Amino acid sequence: MHAEVAERAERSAGSGVRFATPAVLVALAAVGWWWSVRMAEDMSGSMSTGMDAMGTEALGLAAFLVAWLAMMTAMMFPAVAPVVKLYGRAAAAGRVAPLPFFVAGYIAVWTSIGLPAFLAWRVLMDPIAEARPWAGRLAGAVLVAAAVWQLTPLKSMCLRHCRSPISFFLRFGARVTRPLGALRMGVTHGLFCLGCCWALMAVLVAVGTMNLAWMAGLALLILVEKNAPFGERAAQVAAIAFVALGVALILRPDTLTSIT
């Protein structure tokens, strides 16, 4: 009798997680997009008035990290929904530590790259807004580098890892019954995810960190790469587009104004 009740409770918890986890991820992504739109408007207003002090005040390091985390939430969480959902089911059944520890480890990885992104943003914000030739050529070089990375075996390895949550759990999930183990597992998954997407984030910084059109396009690419049956082929097609646009920018850096 007790076993039957426990089994029913476990099924009920699993059903709740099945519906609650995607809803929470969608909500977090929606908040991330909302905040990113706000920050993009603040930055646009600051640059259009030419007030560097206002721009610095609008996005100091702390504020930038908040905005960066919002961007990562908006762009990455829909793509990691399968692994988070799988972990959430295991957590609801009591087989692993609570879900927030796993998510915290993942978020820590993406937050940590906010500092170099901030430094790059501070250097590139005005040159991109003023369409300086060297900024256009730099963006072109970053796009070509991203195209090369899209085709490397290491990118493919990281992408295969992200596309197979079950394999990830079988390989790395042996010590996640404690919070520290769950945190480490989240960091591990975050590092594989970073391996997939760091070049795409570099592209985002090079063309304007709060560029909403590029955010949406790259978020869609990340989602397709990680979840669609043709995800690996999509990564290769994106490489072709990146190298074409990158070469165009290197040859005609003024093209930057038309894509930012």
C-alpha positions in Angstrom: 0.0 0.0 0.0 2.7 2.4 1.0 4.7 1.5 -2.1 1.6 2.2 -4.3 1.1 5.6 -2.7 4.8 6.4 -3.1 4.7 5.4 -6.8 1.6 7.6 -7.4 3.3 10.5 -5.7 6.4 10.0 -7.8 4.3 9.9 -11.0 2.4 13.1 -9.9 5.7 14.9 -9.2 7.1 13.8 -12.5 4.0 15.1 -14.3 4.3 18.4 -12.5 7.9 18.8 -13.5 7.1 17.8 -17.1 4.8 20.8 -17.4 6.3 23.2 -14.8 9.9 23.1 -16.1 9.1 24.2 -19.7 6.8 26.9 -18.3 9.5 28.3 -16.0 12.1 28.2 -18.8 9.7 30.1 -21.1 9.0 32.6 -18.4 12.7 33.2 -17.7 13.4 33.6 -21.4 10.5 36.1 -21.7 11.9 38.1 -18.8 15.4 38.0 -20.4 14.0 39.3 -23.7 12.1 42.0 -22.0 15.1 43.2 -20.0 17.3 43.0 -23.1 14.9 45.2 -25.1 15.0 47.7 -22.2 18.8 47.8 -22.1 19.0 48.0 -25.9 16.8 51.1 -25.8 18.9 52.7 -23.0 22.1 52.1 -24.9 20.6 53.4 -28.1 19.4 56.6 -26.4 22.8 57.1 -24.8 24.7 56.7 -28.0 22.3 58.9 -30.1 22.8 61.8 -27.7 26.5 61.3 -27.6 26.6 61.3 -23.8 29.4 58.9 -22.9 28.8 59.6 -19.2 25.2 58.6 -19.6 26.2 55.4 -21.4 28.6 54.6 -18.6 26.0 55.2 -16.0 23.4 53.1 -17.9 25.8 50.2 -18.2 28.5 50.0 -15.6 30.0 46.6 -14.9 27.3 45.5 -12.5 24.5 46.6 -14.8 26.2 45.1 -17.8 26.5 41.7 -16.0 22.8 41.8 -15.2 22.0 42.7 -18.8 24.4 39.9 -20.0 22.7 37.3 -17.8 19.3 38.5 -19.1 20.7 38.0 -22.7 22.0 34.6 -21.9 18.7 33.6 -20.3 16.8 34.8 -23.3 19.1 33.1 -25.9 20.2 29.9 -24.1 17.4 28.7 -21.9 15.0 27.5 -24.6 17.9 25.5 -26.1 18.8 23.8 -22.8 15.2 23.0 -22.0 15.6 19.2 -22.8 18.5 18.6 -20.3 16.9 20.8 -17.6 13.6 19.0 -18.0 15.4 15.6 -17.8 17.2 16.7 -14.7 14.0 18.1 -13.2 12.3 14.7 -13.6 15.2 13.0 -11.8 15.1 15.6 -9.0 11.4 15.2 -8.6 11.9 11.5 -8.1 14.5 12.2 -5.5 17.4 10.6 -7.4 19.5 13.8 -7.7 19.9 17.1 -5.8 17.3 19.8 -6.4 17.2 21.4 -9.9 18.3 25.0 -8.8 21.8 23.7 -8.0 22.2 22.3 -11.5 20.9 25.5 -13.1 23.1 27.6 -10.9 26.2 25.8 -12.2 25.1 26.4 -15.8 24.4 30.1 -15.2 27.7 30.6 -13.4 29.6 29.6 -16.6 27.8 32.0 -18.8 27.9 34.8 -16.2 31.7 34.4 -15.9 32.2 35.4 -19.6 30.3 38.6 -18.9 33.6 40.3 -17.8 35.5 39.9 -21.1 32.3 40.7 -22.9 32.0 43.9 -20.9 35.6 44.9 -21.7 35.0 44.3 -25.4 31.7 46.2 -25.3 33.4 49.2 -23.8 36.1 49.2 -26.5 33.7 48.6 -29.4 30.5 50.5 -28.4 31.5 53.9 -30.0 33.5 52.5 -33.0 30.5 50.4 -34.0 28.1 53.3 -33.5 30.4 55.5 -35.6 31.0 52.8 -38.2 34.7 53.2 -38.1 36.4 51.0 -40.8 38.5 49.0 -38.3 35.4 48.0 -36.4 33.8 46.7 -39.5 37.0 44.7 -40.4 37.2 43.4 -36.9 33.5 42.2 -37.1 34.4 40.6 -40.4 37.4 38.8 -38.9 35.2 37.6 -36.0 32.6 36.2 -38.4 35.2 34.3 -40.4 36.7 32.9 -37.2 33.2 31.9 -36.1 32.7 30.2 -39.4 35.9 28.2 -39.0 34.9 27.2 -35.4 31.5 26.0 -36.7 33.3 23.4 -38.8 35.8 22.1 -36.2 35.7 18.6 -34.7 35.7 20.2 -31.2 32.5 22.2 -32.0 30.9 19.0 -33.3 31.9 17.1 -30.1 30.4 19.8 -27.9 27.2 20.0 -30.1 26.7 16.2 -30.0 27.0 16.4 -26.2 24.4 19.1 -26.0 22.1 17.3 -28.4 22.0 14.1 -26.3 20.9 14.8 -22.7 20.6 11.1 -21.9 24.2 10.4 -22.8 25.2 13.4 -20.7 23.5 12.0 -17.6 24.9 8.5 -18.2 28.4 10.0 -18.4 28.4 12.8 -15.8 25.5 12.1 -13.5 27.0 9.6 -11.1 27.6 12.0 -8.3 24.7 14.5 -8.3 22.8 13.3 -5.2 24.5 16.1 -3.3 24.2 19.8 -4.1 27.9 20.3 -4.8 27.8 17.4 -7.3 24.7 18.9 -9.0 26.5 22.3 -9.2 29.5 20.7 -10.8 27.3 18.9 -13.3 25.7 22.2 -14.2 29.1 23.7 -14.7 30.2 20.8 -16.9 27.1 21.1 -19.1 27.6 24.9 -19.2 31.2 24.4 -20.4 30.1 22.1 -23.2 27.4 24.6 -24.1 30.1 27.3 -24.1 32.1 25.2 -26.4 29.2 25.2 -28.8 28.4 28.8 -28.7 31.3 31.0 -27.6 32.0 32.0 -31.2 28.4 33.0 -31.7 28.6 35.2 -28.6 31.8 36.8 -30.0 29.9 37.6 -33.2 27.2 39.2 -31.1 29.7 41.4 -29.3 31.5 42.3 -32.5 28.3 43.5 -34.2 26.9 45.3 -31.2 26.3 43.6 -27.9 22.6 44.6 -27.5 21.7 44.3 -31.2 18.3 42.7 -30.8 18.1 41.4 -34.4 21.4 39.6 -34.1 20.3 38.3 -30.7 17.1 36.8 -32.2 18.9 35.3 -35.2 21.7 33.7 -33.1 19.2 32.5 -30.5 17.3 30.8 -33.3 20.5 29.2 -34.7 21.4 27.9 -31.2 17.9 26.5 -30.7 18.0 24.7 -34.1 21.6 23.4 -33.7 20.8 21.8 -30.3 17.3 20.5 -30.9 16.4 20.1 -34.5 17.1 16.8 -36.3 19.2 18.7 -38.9 21.0 20.7 -36.2 24.6 19.7 -37.2 23.8 20.6 -40.8 22.4 24.0 -39.7 25.7 24.7 -38.0 27.5 24.0 -41.3 25.1 26.2 -43.3 25.6 29.0 -40.8 29.4 28.8 -41.3 28.9 29.5 -45.0 26.8 32.5 -44.2 29.3 33.8 -41.7 32.3 33.5 -43.9 30.4 35.3 -46.8 29.4 38.1 -44.6 32.8 38.2 -42.9 34.6 38.6 -46.2 32.2 41.3 -47.3 32.9 43.3 -44.1 36.7 42.9 -44.4 36.5 44.2 -48.0 33.8 46.8 -47.4 33.8 47.7 -43.7 31.1 50.3 -44.2 28.7 47.4 -44.6 28.7 47.2 -40.9 26.2 50.1 -40.7 23.6 48.1 -42.7 23.7 45.0 -40.5 23.8 46.7 -37.0 
